[in-house]
């Protein structure tokens, strides 16, 4: 089941909303590509944090 802004992994609970949304987007893409759920969550959080660093305003 894909994650949404209102239904997401507990590990994403403390992320800022914009970073969480990006992590959800990345995690859903990783799941669709066949990654295991736990791995998708870890990778998505790390990549979303990197994305946030590059897109600071």
PDB file of N, CA, C and O in Angstrom, chain B, residues numbered from 101:
ATOM      1  N   UNK B 101       0.848  -1.184   0.000  1.00  0.00           N
ATOM      2  CA  UNK B 101       0.000   0.000   0.000  1.00  0.00           C
ATOM      3  C   UNK B 101       0.893   1.247   0.000  1.00  0.00           C
ATOM      4  O   UNK B 101       1.763   1.377   0.861  1.00  0.00           O
ATOM      5  N   UNK B 102       0.693   2.144  -0.932  1.00  0.00           N
ATOM      6  CA  UNK B 102       1.523   3.348  -0.977  1.00  0.00           C
ATOM      7  C   UNK B 102       1.223   4.268   0.208  1.00  0.00           C
ATOM      8  O   UNK B 102       0.110   4.303   0.733  1.00  0.00           O
ATOM      9  N   UNK B 103       2.242   5.000   0.603  1.00  0.00           N
ATOM     10  CA  UNK B 103       2.081   5.946   1.701  1.00  0.00           C
ATOM     11  C   UNK B 103       1.579   7.275   1.171  1.00  0.00           C
ATOM     12  O   UNK B 103       1.759   7.608   0.000  1.00  0.00           O
ATOM     13  N   UNK B 104       0.943   8.031   2.064  1.00  0.00           N
ATOM     14  CA  UNK B 104       0.392   9.343   1.720  1.00  0.00           C
ATOM     15  C   UNK B 104       0.790  10.338   2.806  1.00  0.00           C
ATOM     16  O   UNK B 104       1.441   9.972   3.785  1.00  0.00           O
ATOM     17  N   UNK B 105       0.398  11.590   2.629  1.00  0.00           N
ATOM     18  CA  UNK B 105       0.702  12.619   3.623  1.00  0.00           C
ATOM     19  C   UNK B 105       0.007  12.344   4.957  1.00  0.00           C
ATOM     20  O   UNK B 105       0.466  12.817   5.997  1.00  0.00           O
ATOM     21  N   UNK B 106      -1.078  11.595   4.944  1.00  0.00           N
ATOM     22  CA  UNK B 106      -1.775  11.279   6.194  1.00  0.00           C
ATOM     23  C   UNK B 106      -1.508   9.855   6.676  1.00  0.00           C
ATOM     24  O   UNK B 106      -1.867   9.512   7.803  1.00  0.00           O
ATOM     25  N   UNK B 107      -0.893   9.031   5.854  1.00  0.00           N
ATOM     26  CA  UNK B 107      -0.548   7.651   6.221  1.00  0.00           C
ATOM     27  C   UNK B 107       0.888   7.396   5.778  1.00  0.00           C
ATOM     28  O   UNK B 107       1.161   7.185   4.597  1.00  0.00           O
ATOM     29  N   UNK B 108       1.799   7.419   6.748  1.00  0.00           N
ATOM     30  CA  UNK B 108       3.214   7.252   6.435  1.00  0.00           C
ATOM     31  C   UNK B 108       3.893   6.488   7.567  1.00  0.00           C
ATOM     32  O   UNK B 108       3.325   6.360   8.652  1.00  0.00           O
ATOM     33  N   UNK B 109       5.105   5.978   7.327  1.00  0.00           N
ATOM     34  CA  UNK B 109       5.807   5.207   8.350  1.00  0.00           C
ATOM     35  C   UNK B 109       6.131   6.055   9.586  1.00  0.00           C
ATOM     36  O   UNK B 109       6.387   7.254   9.478  1.00  0.00           O
ATOM     37  N   UNK B 110       6.116   5.428  10.734  1.00  0.00           N
ATOM     38  CA  UNK B 110       6.425   6.101  11.989  1.00  0.00           C
ATOM     39  C   UNK B 110       7.802   6.752  11.947  1.00  0.00           C
ATOM     40  O   UNK B 110       8.003   7.802  12.558  1.00  0.00           O
ATOM     41  N   UNK B 111       8.739   6.158  11.247  1.00  0.00           N
ATOM     42  CA  UNK B 111      10.096   6.701  11.159  1.00  0.00           C
ATOM     43  C   UNK B 111      10.113   8.091  10.525  1.00  0.00           C
ATOM     44  O   UNK B 111      11.083   8.831  10.695  1.00  0.00           O
ATOM     45  N   UNK B 112       9.070   8.452   9.808  1.00  0.00           N
ATOM     46  CA  UNK B 112       9.003   9.763   9.151  1.00  0.00           C
ATOM     47  C   UNK B 112       8.250  10.795   9.985  1.00  0.00           C
ATOM     48  O   UNK B 112       8.086  11.940   9.563  1.00  0.00           O
ATOM     49  N   UNK B 113       7.797  10.392  11.157  1.00  0.00           N
ATOM     50  CA  UNK B 113       6.944  11.228  11.998  1.00  0.00           C
ATOM     51  C   UNK B 113       7.568  12.580  12.341  1.00  0.00           C
ATOM     52  O   UNK B 113       6.871  13.594  12.344  1.00  0.00           O
ATOM     53  N   UNK B 114       8.863  12.610  12.628  1.00  0.00           N
ATOM     54  CA  UNK B 114       9.500  13.838  13.101  1.00  0.00           C
ATOM     55  C   UNK B 114      10.165  14.656  11.997  1.00  0.00           C
ATOM     56  O   UNK B 114      10.844  15.642  12.286  1.00  0.00           O
ATOM     57  N   UNK B 115       9.982  14.269  10.757  1.00  0.00           N
ATOM     58  CA  UNK B 115      10.529  15.049   9.649  1.00  0.00           C
ATOM     59  C   UNK B 115       9.665  16.287   9.416  1.00  0.00           C
ATOM     60  O   UNK B 115       8.451  16.234   9.612  1.00  0.00           O
ATOM     61  N   UNK B 116      10.270  17.391   9.004  1.00  0.00           N
ATOM     62  CA  UNK B 116       9.450  18.549   8.620  1.00  0.00           C
ATOM     63  C   UNK B 116       8.513  18.152   7.476  1.00  0.00           C
ATOM     64  O   UNK B 116       8.857  17.283   6.676  1.00  0.00           O
ATOM     65  N   UNK B 117       7.347  18.771   7.389  1.00  0.00           N
ATOM     66  CA  UNK B 117       6.355  18.357   6.385  1.00  0.00           C
ATOM     67  C   UNK B 117       6.875  18.274   4.950  1.00  0.00           C
ATOM     68  O   UNK B 117       6.566  17.312   4.247  1.00  0.00           O
ATOM     69  N   UNK B 118       7.648  19.248   4.503  1.00  0.00           N
ATOM     70  CA  UNK B 118       8.147  19.214   3.119  1.00  0.00           C
ATOM     71  C   UNK B 118       9.105  18.050   2.907  1.00  0.00           C
ATOM     72  O   UNK B 118       9.084  17.399   1.862  1.00  0.00           O
ATOM     73  N   UNK B 119       9.945  17.793   3.904  1.00  0.00           N
ATOM     74  CA  UNK B 119      10.901  16.680   3.809  1.00  0.00           C
ATOM     75  C   UNK B 119      10.146  15.358   3.874  1.00  0.00           C
ATOM     76  O   UNK B 119      10.476  14.415   3.155  1.00  0.00           O
ATOM     77  N   UNK B 120       9.132  15.288   4.737  1.00  0.00           N
ATOM     78  CA  UNK B 120       8.325  14.074   4.838  1.00  0.00           C
ATOM     79  C   UNK B 120       7.621  13.775   3.517  1.00  0.00           C
ATOM     80  O   UNK B 120       7.584  12.628   3.072  1.00  0.00           O
ATOM     81  N   UNK B 121       7.067  14.804   2.900  1.00  0.00           N
ATOM     82  CA  UNK B 121       6.388  14.601   1.611  1.00  0.00           C
ATOM     83  C   UNK B 121       7.353  14.057   0.564  1.00  0.00           C
ATOM     84  O   UNK B 121       6.995  13.173  -0.215  1.00  0.00           O
ATOM     85  N   UNK B 122       8.575  14.584   0.544  1.00  0.00           N
ATOM     86  CA  UNK B 122       9.575  14.110  -0.410  1.00  0.00           C
ATOM     87  C   UNK B 122       9.964  12.673  -0.074  1.00  0.00           C
ATOM     88  O   UNK B 122      10.114  11.850  -0.977  1.00  0.00           O
ATOM     89  N   UNK B 123      10.127  12.359   1.210  1.00  0.00           N
ATOM     90  CA  UNK B 123      10.474  11.000   1.627  1.00  0.00           C
ATOM     91  C   UNK B 123       9.376  10.020   1.223  1.00  0.00           C
ATOM     92  O   UNK B 123       9.671   8.907   0.788  1.00  0.00           O
ATOM     93  N   UNK B 124       8.133  10.417   1.362  1.00  0.00           N
ATOM     94  CA  UNK B 124       7.005   9.570   0.964  1.00  0.00           C
ATOM     95  C   UNK B 124       7.058   9.310  -0.539  1.00  0.00           C
ATOM     96  O   UNK B 124       6.876   8.178  -0.988  1.00  0.00           O
ATOM     97  N   UNK B 125       7.305  10.358  -1.304  1.00  0.00           N
ATOM     98  CA  UNK B 125       7.404  10.224  -2.762  1.00  0.00           C
ATOM     99  C   UNK B 125       8.525   9.250  -3.146  1.00  0.00           C
ATOM    100  O   UNK B 125       8.338   8.375  -3.991  1.00  0.00           O
ATOM    101  N   UNK B 126       9.678   9.414  -2.518  1.00  0.00           N
ATOM    102  CA  UNK B 126      10.827   8.548  -2.818  1.00  0.00           C
ATOM    103  C   UNK B 126      10.546   7.115  -2.378  1.00  0.00           C
ATOM    104  O   UNK B 126      10.816   6.173  -3.123  1.00  0.00           O
ATOM    105  N   UNK B 127      10.005   6.946  -1.173  1.00  0.00           N
ATOM    106  CA  UNK B 127       9.725   5.604  -0.654  1.00  0.00           C
ATOM    107  C   UNK B 127       8.730   4.866  -1.540  1.00  0.00           C
ATOM    108  O   UNK B 127       8.901   3.675  -1.803  1.00  0.00           O
ATOM    109  N   UNK B 128       7.701   5.552  -1.998  1.00  0.00           N
ATOM    110  CA  UNK B 128       6.724   4.910  -2.884  1.00  0.00           C
ATOM    111  C   UNK B 128       7.373   4.466  -4.188  1.00  0.00           C
ATOM    112  O   UNK B 128       7.059   3.395  -4.707  1.00  0.00           O
ATOM    113  N   UNK B 129       8.278   5.286  -4.719  1.00  0.00           N
ATOM    114  CA  UNK B 129       8.982   4.912  -5.953  1.00  0.00           C
ATOM    115  C   UNK B 129       9.878   3.697  -5.713  1.00  0.00           C
ATOM    116  O   UNK B 129       9.961   2.807  -6.558  1.00  0.00           O
ATOM    117  N   UNK B 130      10.542   3.664  -4.568  1.00  0.00           N
ATOM    118  CA  UNK B 130      11.408   2.526  -4.253  1.00  0.00           C
ATOM    119  C   UNK B 130      10.594   1.243  -4.079  1.00  0.00           C
ATOM    120  O   UNK B 130      11.010   0.175  -4.529  1.00  0.00           O
ATOM    121  N   UNK B 131       9.446   1.348  -3.432  1.00  0.00           N
ATOM    122  CA  UNK B 131       8.571   0.176  -3.280  1.00  0.00           C
ATOM    123  C   UNK B 131       8.108  -0.324  -4.644  1.00  0.00           C
ATOM    124  O   UNK B 131       8.081  -1.529  -4.895  1.00  0.00           O
ATOM    125  N   UNK B 132       7.748   0.601  -5.514  1.00  0.00           N
ATOM    126  CA  UNK B 132       7.294   0.225  -6.857  1.00  0.00           C
ATOM    127  C   UNK B 132       8.407  -0.458  -7.642  1.00  0.00           C
ATOM    128  O   UNK B 132       8.148  -1.276  -8.525  1.00  0.00           O
ATOM    129  N   UNK B 133       9.653  -0.110  -7.309  1.00  0.00           N
ATOM    130  CA  UNK B 133      10.807  -0.712  -7.984  1.00  0.00           C
ATOM    131  C   UNK B 133      11.204  -2.050  -7.360  1.00  0.00           C
ATOM    132  O   UNK B 133      12.139  -2.704  -7.822  1.00  0.00           O
ATOM    133  N   UNK B 134      10.487  -2.453  -6.305  1.00  0.00           N
ATOM    134  CA  UNK B 134      10.727  -3.760  -5.716  1.00  0.00           C
ATOM    135  C   UNK B 134      11.594  -3.790  -4.472  1.00  0.00           C
ATOM    136  O   UNK B 134      11.957  -4.871  -4.008  1.00  0.00           O
ATOM    137  N   UNK B 135      11.936  -2.636  -3.920  1.00  0.00           N
ATOM    138  CA  UNK B 135      12.740  -2.615  -2.695  1.00  0.00           C
ATOM    139  C   UNK B 135      11.892  -3.079  -1.512  1.00  0.00           C
ATOM    140  O   UNK B 135      10.688  -2.825  -1.483  1.00  0.00           O
ATOM    141  N   UNK B 136      12.498  -3.751  -0.541  1.00  0.00           N
ATOM    142  CA  UNK B 136      11.770  -4.116   0.682  1.00  0.00           C
ATOM    143  C   UNK B 136      11.363  -2.850   1.448  1.00  0.00           C
ATOM    144  O   UNK B 136      12.030  -1.819   1.356  1.00  0.00           O
ATOM    145  N   UNK B 137      10.283  -2.940   2.187  1.00  0.00           N
ATOM    146  CA  UNK B 137       9.726  -1.781   2.876  1.00  0.00           C
ATOM    147  C   UNK B 137      10.730  -1.088   3.794  1.00  0.00           C
ATOM    148  O   UNK B 137      10.894   0.129   3.715  1.00  0.00           O
ATOM    149  N   UNK B 138      11.398  -1.834   4.655  1.00  0.00           N
ATOM    150  CA  UNK B 138      12.352  -1.235   5.591  1.00  0.00           C
ATOM    151  C   UNK B 138      13.475  -0.513   4.882  1.00  0.00           C
ATOM    152  O   UNK B 138      13.876   0.580   5.280  1.00  0.00           O
ATOM    153  N   UNK B 139      13.973  -1.121   3.846  1.00  0.00           N
ATOM    154  CA  UNK B 139      15.047  -0.516   3.059  1.00  0.00           C
ATOM    155  C   UNK B 139      14.545   0.745   2.355  1.00  0.00           C
ATOM    156  O   UNK B 139      15.246   1.756   2.315  1.00  0.00           O
ATOM    157  N   UNK B 140      13.355   0.687   1.811  1.00  0.00           N
ATOM    158  CA  UNK B 140      12.776   1.843   1.124  1.00  0.00           C
ATOM    159  C   UNK B 140      12.626   3.024   2.080  1.00  0.00           C
ATOM    160  O   UNK B 140      12.897   4.165   1.707  1.00  0.00           O
ATOM    161  N   UNK B 141      12.202   2.755   3.295  1.00  0.00           N
ATOM    162  CA  UNK B 141      12.026   3.821   4.287  1.00  0.00           C
ATOM    163  C   UNK B 141      13.363   4.470   4.617  1.00  0.00           C
ATOM    164  O   UNK B 141      13.479   5.695   4.603  1.00  0.00           O
ATOM    165  N   UNK B 142      14.369   3.662   4.913  1.00  0.00           N
ATOM    166  CA  UNK B 142      15.689   4.199   5.274  1.00  0.00           C
ATOM    167  C   UNK B 142      16.292   5.021   4.142  1.00  0.00           C
ATOM    168  O   UNK B 142      16.788   6.125   4.367  1.00  0.00           O
ATOM    169  N   UNK B 143      16.248   4.490   2.943  1.00  0.00           N
ATOM    170  CA  UNK B 143      16.810   5.196   1.789  1.00  0.00           C
ATOM    171  C   UNK B 143      16.037   6.490   1.537  1.00  0.00           C
ATOM    172  O   UNK B 143      16.635   7.536   1.285  1.00  0.00           O
ATOM    173  N   UNK B 144      14.725   6.418   1.603  1.00  0.00           N
ATOM    174  CA  UNK B 144      13.891   7.591   1.321  1.00  0.00           C
ATOM    175  C   UNK B 144      14.153   8.720   2.307  1.00  0.00           C
ATOM    176  O   UNK B 144      14.232   9.881   1.907  1.00  0.00           O
ATOM    177  N   UNK B 145      14.287   8.400   3.576  1.00  0.00           N
ATOM    178  CA  UNK B 145      14.558   9.436   4.578  1.00  0.00           C
ATOM    179  C   UNK B 145      15.911  10.085   4.309  1.00  0.00           C
ATOM    180  O   UNK B 145      16.029  11.310   4.342  1.00  0.00           O
ATOM    181  N   UNK B 146      16.921   9.279   4.046  1.00  0.00           N
ATOM    182  CA  UNK B 146      18.257   9.821   3.775  1.00  0.00           C
ATOM    183  C   UNK B 146      18.249  10.707   2.532  1.00  0.00           C
ATOM    184  O   UNK B 146      18.816  11.800   2.546  1.00  0.00           O
ATOM    185  N   UNK B 147      17.620  10.250   1.475  1.00  0.00           N
ATOM    186  CA  UNK B 147      17.585  11.036   0.228  1.00  0.00           C
ATOM    187  C   UNK B 147      16.749  12.306   0.389  1.00  0.00           C
ATOM    188  O   UNK B 147      17.087  13.344  -0.180  1.00  0.00           O
ATOM    189  N   UNK B 148      15.675  12.233   1.148  1.00  0.00           N
ATOM    190  CA  UNK B 148      14.841  13.418   1.362  1.00  0.00           C
ATOM    191  C   UNK B 148      15.602  14.468   2.167  1.00  0.00           C
ATOM    192  O   UNK B 148      15.469  15.663   1.905  1.00  0.00           O
ATOM    193  N   UNK B 149      16.394  14.037   3.137  1.00  0.00           N
ATOM    194  CA  UNK B 149      17.211  14.982   3.901  1.00  0.00           C
ATOM    195  C   UNK B 149      18.260  15.627   2.996  1.00  0.00           C
ATOM    196  O   UNK B 149      18.523  16.824   3.107  1.00  0.00           O
ATOM    197  N   UNK B 150      18.855  14.842   2.106  1.00  0.00           N
ATOM    198  CA  UNK B 150      19.813  15.399   1.145  1.00  0.00           C
ATOM    199  C   UNK B 150      19.113  16.406   0.233  1.00  0.00           C
ATOM    200  O   UNK B 150      19.647  17.481  -0.042  1.00  0.00           O
ATOM    201  N   UNK B 151      17.926  16.053  -0.228  1.00  0.00           N
ATOM    202  CA  UNK B 151      17.139  16.946  -1.077  1.00  0.00           C
ATOM    203  C   UNK B 151      16.883  18.265  -0.351  1.00  0.00           C
ATOM    204  O   UNK B 151      17.016  19.335  -0.944  1.00  0.00           O
ATOM    205  N   UNK B 152      16.516  18.195   0.931  1.00  0.00           N
ATOM    206  CA  UNK B 152      16.216  19.395   1.706  1.00  0.00           C
ATOM    207  C   UNK B 152      17.450  20.284   1.836  1.00  0.00           C
ATOM    208  O   UNK B 152      17.344  21.509   1.775  1.00  0.00           O
ATOM    209  N   UNK B 153      18.615  19.674   2.015  1.00  0.00           N
ATOM    210  CA  UNK B 153      19.852  20.455   2.108  1.00  0.00           C
ATOM    211  C   UNK B 153      20.116  21.220   0.813  1.00  0.00           C
ATOM    212  O   UNK B 153      20.559  22.368   0.852  1.00  0.00           O
ATOM    213  N   UNK B 154      19.853  20.603  -0.313  1.00  0.00           N
ATOM    214  CA  UNK B 154      20.098  21.230  -1.619  1.00  0.00           C
ATOM    215  C   UNK B 154      19.047  22.278  -1.968  1.00  0.00           C
ATOM    216  O   UNK B 154      19.309  23.170  -2.774  1.00  0.00           O
ATOM    217  N   UNK B 155      17.868  22.181  -1.373  1.00  0.00           N
ATOM    218  CA  UNK B 155      16.765  23.068  -1.745  1.00  0.00           C
ATOM    219  C   UNK B 155      16.359  24.020  -0.625  1.00  0.00           C
ATOM    220  O   UNK B 155      15.197  24.414  -0.526  1.00  0.00           O
ATOM    221  N   UNK B 156      17.304  24.379   0.199  1.00  0.00           N
ATOM    222  CA  UNK B 156      16.997  25.359   1.253  1.00  0.00           C
ATOM    223  C   UNK B 156      16.665  26.696   0.625  1.00  0.00           C
ATOM    224  O   UNK B 156      17.215  27.075  -0.409  1.00  0.00           O
ATOM    225  N   UNK B 157      15.752  27.402   1.274  1.00  0.00           N
ATOM    226  CA  UNK B 157      15.387  28.730   0.756  1.00  0.00           C
ATOM    227  C   UNK B 157      15.799  29.814   1.703  1.00  0.00           C
ATOM    228  O   UNK B 157      15.571  30.992   1.429  1.00  0.00           O
TER     229      UNK B 157
END
